[in-house]
Amino acid sequence: MSELLREHYTRLAEKYDDFLYYSPVFVRALTMKIVEKLELQPDDVLLDLACGTGMYSVDILKQVSLKRPVQAVDPFAEMLAAIPAGCGLTPICMDALAYSENHNGYTKAFMKEAVHHVDDKAQLFANIYASLPKGGAFLLVHVPPTIRYPLFDAALERALNWHACPDELQAMLRDAGFTVEHDFLEYPHAIPKVKYFAMVESQYMTLLSSFSPEELAAGLREMEARYMDEEVLEFVDHFDFITARKV
Ligand SMILES: C[S@@+](CC[C@H](N)C(=O)[O-])C[C@H]1O[C@@H](n2cnc3c(N)ncnc32)[C@H](O)[C@@H]1O
């Protein structure tokens, strides 16, 4: 676990939902697709790997009455602390790879916006394949390397090597034994400029935490000049949905 990641998520945990929940409509758009891709049924046991504050599983449970609690795994206690009590999630403070080594019992799993944090993805995918029953599925919801966020140029450029490549993820999942399907969802955001700039200043993405304070300040000046006539920033968020099935 890198120091950058640890510092980023322990610092961001309290503000995570303020910055990244966006709206109930946004979360529901994603969770409806997660439910559909995983073909979730009440008898399933769901693993939310790198669950963060659990907001996606909480919304999934409003749509599917799972009989057993969601296994909500994240290595940072500060993120897990934001999961509301009694909401049907069992928080488990553990790294994704470590969890995948020794745990099974789940029939469906998903990992949203986190696979780029795992170094040994091939081992993670092999462990999940081994743990799932036949008919089980593992879904990656992931922002691709090319992003269309209203960020400064150096950040957009660094994202190209920060996020995982969807083609490479699919190849690795196939190598692990899965049958793989690739789909995507595009969500149009409209965010007040003041709010988005505050998010960037607070380094709301790990990518932004990799810039020094001076680089970040220069980036914000670049954004200020570029969007000086805008009050609201409109941009499209693209999420790859990579469904890996064990047939
Ligand atoms: C961008 S957040 C996504 C959180 C949540 N899935 C969501 O979409 O709101 C990335 C999450 O990955 C977690 N994470 C970072 N490294 C991890 C690792 N090695 N294993 C499991 N989770 C990790 C972070 O703590 C954080 O909660």
The ligand as an ORCA input file, in Angstrom:
! r2SCAN-3c Opt
* xyz 0 1
  C     -12.278      5.862     -5.687
  S     -12.569      5.002     -4.213
  C     -13.999      4.028     -4.647
  C     -14.794      3.633     -3.449
  C     -16.130      2.977     -3.784
  N     -15.949      1.759     -4.510
  C     -16.965      3.957     -4.561
  O     -17.105      3.817     -5.770
  O     -17.469      4.919     -3.933
  C     -11.305      3.766     -4.198
  C     -11.379      2.879     -2.960
  O     -10.371      1.876     -3.078
  C      -9.865      1.625     -1.782
  N      -8.569      0.965     -1.933
  C      -7.369      1.498     -2.178
  N      -6.429      0.545     -2.253
  C      -7.062     -0.633     -2.054
  C      -6.641     -1.994     -1.987
  N      -5.379     -2.338     -2.165
  N      -7.565     -2.938     -1.732
  C      -8.866     -2.602     -1.556
  N      -9.319     -1.330     -1.616
  C      -8.424     -0.370     -1.845
  C      -9.814      2.999     -1.145
  O      -9.743      2.930      0.253
  C     -11.117      3.594     -1.648
  O     -12.172      3.357     -0.757
*
